[in-house]
Amino acid sequence: MSFHLLKKAIWMIGFSASIFGICQVHAAETIPVSEANYAEAETARNFRNWVNLGSNKNILHLRNLPPRGRKAATVQMNDDTLYSSAIVESQNNRIQFSIPKVDVYMSVQVVTEGGHGQHYVVGAGDYDLEVETQFAFLIYRTGTEKGLDMARAAQDKVKVDALVFGTYEVRPYDYAEVEEWTARLTAETRGAPFKYTFPRTSAEITDRHQWNLENANGWGGASPEVGVGNLYTNSVLLAGDKCLTTTFEDPGSVYFTSITAYDADRYLLPDVRNVNSHRWSSNNDGTITVSFNCSDDAVNNIDTHGQEFSFTVRYYGVSQKVMDGQVTPESNVR
């Protein structure tokens, strides 16, 4: 072999080794997903989605109802409030933010890097709250009960001077693996009604698998608290080609109750609107009937256009009777 060819061969071996080393470093830096860290990984995936929209640089106001399908940044987004979001850094394990005085519903949920809604507050005021992780995701929910223009005007009153932006970096989880975990966990819950508990902190987790199921189906949901926080329940996956109804006692939520249809992967269905207590019609005995795929003149009808679906019931400011299991629309489908 000539000196030139030998030199080229040595260079190629060195180049290959260099590339292999880079791959090895990259693989070592990627965090694998397990039962033990799925909630953190799913949280990082959602943080990443909102970073791509700019929520780590400034507060992001979504001026319209959430996009349908996988265009949404987060699974199971609600369909009767506008979202505003911010990924912020805590200072001495605390964050500060404010809710302006407005004429519509407005709340802020503080979601930690573990996926916990550590705090959920409603009403005007300045807040200074402890958080258990370095970064937190603030979800402002602004009610659309008086129309989109009123909701947008309320969003514009939110002050951001106390928020610390710009320092969050997306965690290097194997996001393809996160998606696989999410798909498996979501599929696991399709056969029976599912109730969320959403523990507020890592210390309150009593069942890791249940916690993982909750993150897969409805990441970013709030912990139930009578009169303040929200309770969520999912129905089973239902056929979209026949008329179905559910009838239940008025839940008596402090703020409002909503029923929203989702596809099998827990994303909003295209061209499908929800029903909520701001506009639903009551039966003569005070109960509520919600119809699915019945007809345009059916009471409180949700038309999924033939698509299979499950529905989620949200109780904003949940009542004690709902907490006690006395109101269960997801279990009364006929």
Order of alpha helices (4+ residues) and beta strands (2+ residues): alpha-alpha-beta-beta-beta-beta-beta-beta-beta-alpha-alpha-beta-alpha-beta-beta-beta-beta-beta-beta-beta-alpha
